[in-house]
Amino acid sequence: MKRLGERFPGLYWRQMLLTMGTVLLTLALLGASYSALGYNFLRQQRINDMETRADVVARLSAGYLSSGGFSSETELLTLAGFAASISDLNFLVCDTQGRALLSTDPGLDGLSVTIPQKLMDKTLTQGASSGRSNLNGVYTEKHLLVGIPVADAAGKQVGVVFAVSVLHSALDKMWQGFIGLFVMTSCVVLMVAFMASSVTAMRQVRPIREMVAATRRFADGEFDIRMRDTERNDEIGELAVSFNNMAETLLQTERKRREFVANISHELKTPMTTIAGYTDGILDGTIPYESEKQYLQIIAEESRRLSRMVRRMLDVSQLQAIDPMKSGAHFDLCESMRRVLISMEKKITDRGLDVDADIPEEPILVLGDNDMITQVIYNLLENAAKFATPGSVLYLGVARRDGKARVVVRNEGDTIPPEELPLLFERFHKSDKSRSEDKTGVGLGLYIVKTILEQHREKINVTSENGVTEFSFSLTAE
């Protein structure tokens, strides 16, 4: 199967082609627009100037055309001298049939010149006209002609005077030069745009290519890759920062996953080794018959501990999929705390503990799930009773403060080192004392507490000083 980059142009070339195409199209449109507008403007200016001069010649030619010729040589010389003084135009004085009677162009001497009928009709009908013509092959190139009709004293049209531009080729050459200059300028602009687009596209594509390479290494389990463009003050910089944050999160998640696998492997291996060892001892006769009941009791206890561990792990998975705040239900926190105390009475009594319960008589309604918060209080109270010094006082209290209900569970016992406090809520974390004295715990009680409170958008706090350990958390009160 071909890769995507082998079938389609990459992001770099797509952006380059898009940029170059846009620049080229813009230059073409601008060049065509300015060329057309400029050429038409100058051409119209030229036509207006030719009309003005042709009108003067038409007035001078009125008598000539009316009488069939000049009455004296002086008039002819006057008209010829006037025409000669206009260096950039030649004039043709024609009758109404379009035949040239007089021309100021020396190149037309002895030639029979006839104006195209279409141009003649247009001039006589509209009063003035303009067009391009080679006069039926008289000129090798088309010239710009402007015609003005000539009328006698009675207003009758007796002929037409045409002004012929001798600079028509210069105008065309000027615009040819403009087109050449425009093409050269466009090439320079395209080159600059290509270089700028290349640098810009490369700066945008390079981090993306690095991210692609990094994600492939992520797929191989390497989570220590980081992006370098975090100092850029643009979207690429933000993407690089977010990518690095994601990479760090993945790295931490991978570490926790490995720790979880190591912890659960340790927790499962110990009871399973015990069960297998004692079972083999009973089967092969290593353990005496009179001791079998004792070891079978140990096997049963270890089996139940395995069952509790699996059940707790399933509970954690279920808790993480629940949103207790979605229902918006309220319950009496004080009543839940009293029920927990009643259910814990035997364990507390067995440890020889006294209870200082600071629970108001009036209800305190809080937002959340009653069963889940009851589980939190139970786990905290059970943990406090387990590690409390026998004969000490166990404190459980609640108070309303700033729209919150603050629950406190306190016991007296060994001080927990400060560096160990953040670890109390990790999965399968148990202190050394717990591992030596408590064989029933699975190290998930406080983790469940943390998970439930996070589902309620709350946090659990713990302090341990001078032998007093205190857990506290808050809930939104009604």
Secondary structure, 3 states (H helix, E strand, C coil): CCCHHHHCCCHHHHHHHHHHHHHHHHHHHHHHHHHHHHHHHHHHHHHHHHHHHHHHHHHHHHHHHHHCCCCCHHHHHHHHHHHHHCCCEEEEEECCCCEEEEECCHHHCCCCCECCHHHHHHHHHHCCEEEEECCCCCCCCCEEEEEEEEECCCCCEEEEEEEEECCHHHHHHHHHHHHHHHHHHHHHHHHHHHHHHHHHHHHHHHHHHHHHHHHHHHHCCCCCCCCCCCCCCCHHHHHHHHHHHHHHHHHHHHHHHHHHHHHHHHHHHHHHHHHHHHHHHHHCCCCCHHHHHHHHHHHHHHHHHHHHHHHHHHHHHHHCCCCCCCCCCEEEHHHHHHHHHHHCHHHHHHCCCEEEEECCCCCCEEECCHHHHHHHHHHHHHHHHHHCCCCCEEEEEEEEECCEEEEEEEEECCCCCHHHHHHCCCCCCCCHHHHHHCCCCCCCHHHHHHHHHHHCCCCEEEEEECCEEEEEEEEEEC
